[in-house]
Amino acid sequence: MEITWWGTAGFQIKTNRHVLLIDPYLSRNAAARPRQTLVPADISRADQIFVSHGHFDHIFDIPAIASKTGCSVHCCPVAANTLEQKGVAGDQIQKVMTDGYLAEIEDYRARAFFSQHVKFDRWLLLKTLARINYRIPRYLPLMKAYPVGQVLSWQFEIEDRIVQHFGSAGSTPEELDRLGRQKIDILFVPLQGHTRICDIAARYVRALKPRVVIPHHQDDFYPPISTYVDIRPFIKEVEHTCPGTEIRILPLNESMRI
């Protein structure tokens, strides 16, 4: 399979026959780093989109991509309602109503598990409010227009490999224990939303023991709402406590075969 990181929690995965997207968000403001050169109009093919939750940095560009490609979108009902309001055709949306929802797509399978959003801690909220400052009226409508809904983690069976994606890092120990009962080959773990996010993300790796871990969402995708996360403590902790796990840092928009 071929994996490309598009920034934030967004990935493109190509199989032998299909192109699937996870949380495809490309739009940025001028201050974002790294700079995203792709725009939704550049996406010529997508067969399925899988959504972790309804925040703008996960679904904002789906209406444009879905309109151009005619793809199906798998998401929770709250995100589905937002997407329909933004122009996605109802017959393109597959609502995930149950924990363990399964989509079988010819050469791969995708299963959704109910998860949780990371809880923003007080120190992170204070720092974020200080950065936004007088610009709160400008950004508040954007955040309010995209409610989170039921958070989903997605597990894919592709080419005899298990790929596990989390769009946010609020999983309970019970959830991680449940998912860790089978071998995870590739783990996409988010590093955004908490001042101790490196410790939180390392806990995911210790619980799931993947063969490969790919960190994501550490980019400064929409300043001043976002900020860049230094993931070196995460790397150090994983190298120390999980020596059997390979860490792969994907450059933005560059493809990698696994």
C-alpha positions in Angstrom: 0.0 0.0 0.0 1.0 3.6 -0.5 0.5 6.1 2.3 0.6 9.9 2.0 0.2 12.3 4.9 -1.7 15.5 4.0 -1.2 17.3 7.4 -3.3 17.3 10.5 -5.0 13.9 10.7 -5.4 13.5 7.0 -4.1 10.6 5.0 -4.4 9.1 1.5 -4.0 5.4 1.2 -3.7 3.7 -2.2 -4.4 0.0 -2.5 -4.1 -2.1 -5.7 -7.6 -1.0 -6.7 -8.8 1.8 -4.5 -8.0 5.3 -3.1 -9.2 5.9 0.4 -8.9 9.1 2.3 -9.0 9.6 6.1 -9.9 13.1 7.5 -8.8 14.9 4.3 -8.2 18.5 5.3 -6.1 20.7 3.0 -7.2 24.3 3.6 -4.9 26.4 5.6 -4.4 30.1 6.4 -1.3 32.0 5.3 0.5 31.5 8.6 0.3 27.7 8.7 3.5 25.6 8.8 4.4 23.5 7.0 2.8 25.1 4.0 0.2 22.9 2.2 0.4 23.4 -1.5 -2.5 21.0 -2.3 -6.0 22.3 -2.5 -9.2 20.2 -2.8 -9.4 20.8 -6.6 -6.1 18.9 -6.9 -7.8 15.7 -5.7 -8.8 13.8 -8.8 -9.7 10.5 -7.2 -11.2 9.3 -4.0 -13.4 6.2 -3.7 -14.1 6.3 0.1 -13.6 8.9 2.8 -13.5 7.8 6.5 -14.0 10.5 9.1 -12.9 10.4 12.7 -15.0 13.3 14.0 -16.7 16.5 12.9 -14.2 19.3 13.7 -13.3 21.7 10.8 -9.7 20.4 10.6 -11.1 17.0 9.7 -14.1 17.6 7.4 -13.9 21.2 6.1 -12.7 20.1 2.6 -14.9 17.0 2.2 -17.8 18.7 0.4 -15.4 19.9 -2.4 -13.7 16.5 -2.7 -16.9 14.5 -2.5 -18.5 16.7 -5.2 -15.6 16.3 -7.6 -15.0 12.5 -7.0 -18.5 11.2 -6.2 -17.0 9.2 -3.3 -18.8 7.7 -0.3 -18.2 9.3 3.1 -18.4 7.2 6.3 -18.9 9.3 9.4 -21.0 9.8 12.6 -24.5 11.3 12.3 -23.4 14.8 13.6 -20.6 15.0 11.0 -23.1 13.8 8.4 -25.5 16.6 9.3 -22.7 19.2 9.0 -21.6 17.8 5.6 -25.2 17.7 4.3 -25.5 21.4 5.3 -22.3 22.1 3.4 -23.6 20.5 0.3 -22.7 16.8 0.3 -25.4 14.7 -1.3 -27.2 12.5 1.2 -26.8 9.3 -0.9 -23.0 9.7 -0.7 -23.0 9.6 3.1 -22.8 6.4 5.1 -23.8 7.1 8.7 -21.9 5.1 11.4 -24.6 4.3 13.9 -23.0 1.4 15.8 -19.7 0.6 17.5 -18.0 -2.0 15.3 -19.5 -0.7 12.0 -18.0 -2.5 9.1 -17.5 -1.4 5.5 -16.2 -4.1 3.1 -14.6 -2.5 0.0 -13.5 -5.2 -2.4 -9.8 -5.4 -1.6 -9.9 -4.0 2.0 -12.2 -3.7 5.0 -12.8 -0.7 7.3 -14.2 -1.0 10.8 -15.2 1.9 13.0 -14.9 1.9 16.8 -16.4 4.4 19.1 -13.7 6.5 20.7 -13.3 9.9 22.4 -11.8 13.3 21.8 -8.8 14.4 23.8 -9.8 16.7 26.6 -8.2 20.1 26.2 -6.4 20.8 29.5 -6.6 24.2 31.2 -3.0 25.3 30.4 -3.5 24.5 26.7 -6.8 26.5 26.7 -5.2 29.5 28.4 -2.3 29.5 26.0 -4.6 29.2 23.0 -6.9 32.0 24.2 -3.8 34.2 24.7 -2.7 33.6 21.1 -6.2 34.3 19.7 -6.8 37.2 22.0 -9.0 39.9 20.3 -9.5 37.7 17.2 -11.9 35.3 19.1 -15.0 36.7 17.2 -13.3 35.9 13.9 -12.6 32.2 14.8 -15.4 31.3 17.1 -18.0 30.8 14.3 -15.6 28.4 12.5 -15.3 26.2 15.5 -19.0 26.3 16.4 -20.0 25.4 12.9 -18.2 22.0 13.1 -19.3 20.1 16.2 -17.3 17.0 17.1 -20.0 14.4 17.3 -19.2 10.7 18.0 -15.5 10.2 17.7 -14.5 7.2 15.7 -11.2 5.3 15.4 -10.8 3.4 12.1 -9.2 0.0 11.6 -8.4 -1.1 8.1 -7.4 -4.6 6.9 -5.3 -3.9 3.8 -3.0 -6.3 2.1 -2.9 -8.6 5.1 -2.0 -5.7 7.4 -3.9 -4.0 10.2 -3.8 -0.2 10.0 -5.2 1.7 13.0 -6.1 5.4 12.7 -7.0 7.8 15.6 -8.0 11.3 14.8 -7.9 12.4 18.4 -6.2 11.1 21.5 -9.0 10.7 24.1 -9.2 6.9 24.2 -9.8 5.2 27.5 -7.5 2.4 28.8 -10.4 0.0 28.2 -10.7 1.0 24.5 -6.9 0.6 24.0 -6.9 -2.7 25.7 -9.7 -3.9 23.5 -7.9 -2.8 20.3 -4.6 -4.1 21.5 -5.8 -7.7 21.6 -4.8 -8.1 18.0 -1.6 -7.3 16.3 -1.5 -3.7 14.9 0.9 -3.4 11.9 0.6 0.4 11.4 -0.6 3.0 13.9 -1.5 6.6 13.1 -1.3 8.4 16.4 -2.3 12.1 16.8 -0.2 14.6 18.7 -2.4 17.7 19.3 -4.8 18.9 21.9 -3.0 18.6 25.3 0.1 20.0 26.9 1.2 16.4 27.8 0.2 15.0 24.3 3.6 13.3 23.9 3.0 11.2 27.0 -0.5 10.5 25.9 0.5 9.4 22.4 3.3 7.2 23.8 0.7 5.4 25.9 -1.1 4.5 22.7 2.1 2.9 21.4 2.7 1.0 24.6 -0.8 -0.3 24.6 -1.1 -1.3 21.0 2.5 -2.4 20.3 2.4 -1.6 16.6 5.1 -2.7 14.2 5.2 0.9 12.8 3.9 4.1 14.3 3.3 7.2 12.2 2.7 10.4 14.3 0.4 13.1 12.8 -1.5 16.3 13.7 1.6 17.9 15.2 1.7 20.5 12.5 0.7 24.2 13.0 -2.2 23.8 10.6 -4.3 26.9 11.4 -2.6 29.5 13.6 -3.5 31.0 16.0 -6.0 28.2 16.8 -3.2 25.7 16.4 0.5 25.5 17.3 3.4 23.3 16.3 4.0 20.4 18.7 7.6 19.3 19.3 7.3 15.5 19.1 10.9 14.8 20.2 9.8 13.7 23.7 7.3 11.3 22.1 10.0 9.8 19.9 12.4 9.4 22.8 9.8 7.7 25.0 8.8 5.3 22.3 12.4 4.4 21.5 13.0 3.8 25.2 9.8 1.8 26.1 8.9 0.2 22.8 12.1 -0.8 21.0 10.2 -3.2 18.8 8.2 -0.3 17.2 9.6 1.6 14.2 8.8 5.3 14.1 8.2 6.8 10.7 8.0 10.5 10.3 6.2 11.3 7.0 7.0 14.6 5.3 4.0 16.5 4.1 2.5 15.2 0.8 5.3 12.7 0.2 4.3 9.1 -0.4 5.7 6.0 1.2 5.2 2.4 0.4 4.8 0.0 3.3 
